[in-house]
Amino acid sequence: MGGGGQQTESSEPAKGDGVGPDGGRGGSAVYTWEEVQKHCHRSDQWLVIDRKVYNITQWAKRHPGGIRVISHFAGEDATEAFVAFHLDPNFVRKFLKPLLIGELAPTEPSQDHGKNAALVQDFQALRDRVEKEGLLRARPLFFSLYLGHILLLEALALGLLWVWGTSWSLTLLCSLMLATSQAQAGWLQHDYGHLSVCKKSVWNHKLHKFVIGHLKGASANWWNHRHFQHHAKPNIFRKDPDINSLHVFVLGDKQPVEVVITVIFRTMFSQRDWVDLAWAMSFYLRFFCCYYPFFGFFGSVALISFVRFLESHWFVWVTQMSHLPMEMDHERQQDWLTMQLSATCNIEQSTFNDWFSGHLNFQIEHHLFPTMPRHNYHLVAPLVRALCEKHGVPYQVKTLQKGMTDVVRSLKKSGDLWLDAYLHK
């Protein structure tokens, strides 16, 4: 990815770039970081992986993870993100060969923007240890039982009505069971979406579509498009879609002030995917077939709406208590560990917290190793904490109650900052 083989109208060949008849894809040129960093525009994108310079300008549109997530690293070193997101980086490197245009000059450091080389090297050593100890390998039985408990909840919710009827109390109990199954299915689709269950990516993708589509009625492609951006650049304005909510509310310490000065109009375009649509429709078809006999059409709509209401609150509180109170800022080109730790915190471990949050109480470990199976987070956590202590990187762990309280406190602070900026603009 990223190099200067195929020149665009806005990019000039770098000195000694060796552009040849094939567009410069021989990879014989050498570049400085200053030259690479100039190619960070939508129509002109280079990036660096393991000191190799790639031109991704045209190929970014075909990137399996989406054009935006890879474009966020234009003009930067993407080595750590590349290793973190791919199950088999060596296999993926084969597809990068046509994009190779050169490498960094021998006098250039391996890290850009003055990143801490010692920290980067220590984190790579930790990742090597994680791979050697098999912490990136999943236990199929764990995820099979997890899927089983979701299906059991669905069956019990329906059986409850078949056996005992549709009184208000039983309907409420049914709704709670369905909301629980939906929330847990959300954590399971998250596992498949991160390729952390199966050895082969293709099976993770297929099962992801089944869980998020048939069990939840949502789109896998939509989720991938947004969620991978969040992991690539967490809590970074205009790059993390989870905090790009200016059309609804403002977050953090800087956004409330800046939005008073600049109003950003964004149009969201959704890509049609008939496979995802078919999976999502299968969920709603199954749901109405099951519950129409008890509640009719409008009653079934009311039921699923109430279930979504309960589930969405569960989801938002769990995910945001690890991110919303943390630092939010514009791009600062930090190394992988520092960037992730500044935007995430953990919630203390317990059997309930693990189940309630789908192990996302280990948000730090999940962000550092996004393809790691969740049942191994607690094993790598002490190693991550030790590395953070060595390099003076804050490693935050909160109680569940404090995590939720901090969400409210953070929203109040953002609101106060916006009001103050608005009144004194």
Stockholm file with secondary structure:
# STOCKHOLM 1.0

chainA/1-425         MGGGGQQTESSEPAKGDGVGPDGGRGGSAVYTWEEVQKHCHRSDQWLVIDRKVYNITQWAKRHPGGIRVISHFAGEDATEAFVAFHLDPNFVRKFLKPLLIGELAPTEPSQDHGKNAALVQDFQALRDRVEKEGLLRARPLFFSLYLGHILLLEALALGLLWVWGTSWSLTLLCSLMLATSQAQAGWLQHDYGHLSVCKKSVWNHKLHKFVIGHLKGASANWWNHRHFQHHAKPNIFRKDPDINSLHVFVLGDKQPVEVVITVIFRTMFSQRDWVDLAWAMSFYLRFFCCYYPFFGFFGSVALISFVRFLESHWFVWVTQMSHLPMEMDHERQQDWLTMQLSATCNIEQSTFNDWFSGHLNFQIEHHLFPTMPRHNYHLVAPLVRALCEKHGVPYQVKTLQKGMTDVVRSLKKSGDLWLDAYLHK
#=GR chainA/1-425 SS CCCSSSCCTTCCCCTTCCCCTTSSTTCCEEECHHHHHTCEETTEEEEEETTEEEECTTGGGGCTTCHHHHHTTTTSBCHHHHHHHCSCHHHHHHHHGGGEEEEECTTSCSSSTTCCHHHHHHHHHHHHHHHHTTTTCCCHHHHHHHHHHHHHHHHHHHHHHHHHCCCHHHHHHHHHHHHHHHHHHHHHHHHHHTTCSSSSHHHHHHHHHIIIIITTCCCHHHHHHHHHHHHHSTTBTTTCTTSCCTTTCCCTTTHHHHHHHCCCCCCCCCCCCHHHHHHHHHHHHHHHHHHHHHHHHHHHHHHHHHHHHHHHHHHHHHHHTTTTTSCCBSCCCCCHHHHHHHHCCEECCCHHHHHHHTTGGGHHHHHHSTTSCGGGHHHHHHHHHHHHHHHTCCCCEECHHHHHHHHHHHHHHHHHHHHHHHHTC
#=GC SS_cons         CCCSSSCCTTCCCCTTCCCCTTSSTTCCEEECHHHHHTCEETTEEEEEETTEEEECTTGGGGCTTCHHHHHTTTTSBCHHHHHHHCSCHHHHHHHHGGGEEEEECTTSCSSSTTCCHHHHHHHHHHHHHHHHTTTTCCCHHHHHHHHHHHHHHHHHHHHHHHHHCCCHHHHHHHHHHHHHHHHHHHHHHHHHHTTCSSSSHHHHHHHHHIIIIITTCCCHHHHHHHHHHHHHSTTBTTTCTTSCCTTTCCCTTTHHHHHHHCCCCCCCCCCCCHHHHHHHHHHHHHHHHHHHHHHHHHHHHHHHHHHHHHHHHHHHHHHHTTTTTSCCBSCCCCCHHHHHHHHCCEECCCHHHHHHHTTGGGHHHHHHSTTSCGGGHHHHHHHHHHHHHHHTCCCCEECHHHHHHHHHHHHHHHHHHHHHHHHTC
//
